[in-house]
Amino acid sequence: MKEWITVKEAAVLTKRSRRAIYEWIEDKKLAMVRDDRNHMLVLAKAAVRLSHEIRPGRPRGKPTRRP
C-alpha cells in the first residue's frame, strides 16, 4: 500500500464518500499534503484507522428536519 493516497483513493479504500474525506481534512482529523500537481494527498493508514473510529451515517439524536 502506498503511504500517501489521493482523496478519491482514500474514499474507495475506506468505503466512504469523497465528501466525508474532505470533511475529515477540514476538521483536522486527517493530515493532508499537496503534491507537485496540487492534488490533495492523505496518509493511507490514518484514513483506514479513522474510518474504523468514526461510524458512518447521521449521529443519533440529530433531527432530519427543522421544526
N, C-alpha and C positions, 0 to 999 in steps of 0.2 A: 504494500500500500504506500502511496506517495505521502510525504509528510504534509505538504500544503496542497489543498484542492480548491477548485472553484466553488462558488456558491451553488451552481447547478449540480455539480458532482456531490456536494455535501447534502443537498436535498434528496438526491437519489439514494445515497448511502444511508441516510437516517430515516428515509421514508416519510419525510416532511415536505412542506411546500417551500419554494424559494423565499416566499414572504416570511415564513417562520424563521428561516436562517438570517434574513436581513434584520428581523426584529431582535434576534439574539445578539447580533452585532451592535445594533443601536442601543440595546440595554446593557452593553458591556459584559455580556455573559460569554461571548465568543470573541477570541482575538482575530484580528484581520490585518492583512498587509496588502499592498498593491504591487503587482508585478510591473515589468517594463512596458507592458501594453495597457497599463492602468486597470487591469482586471482585479477584482477583489479575490483574495485567497484566504482560506481559513485552515486552521490545524485540523487534520482529519481525526486524530484521536480525541481532541477536545469536542468536536461535533458529535461523535459517537457517544462519548461519555455524557454530554449534555442531553442528548436525545433520550437516554435511559433515565435521567433525573427528572425531566420535565414531561408530564403526562400530556398527551395530545388532547385537543378539544377545548371547549369553553370551561373555565373554572366553575365549580358548583356554587350556587347561590347568586350568580350574576343573572339579572333578568334579561330576557331576549328582546323585550320591547320596553319602551318608556311608558310610564303610567299616564 
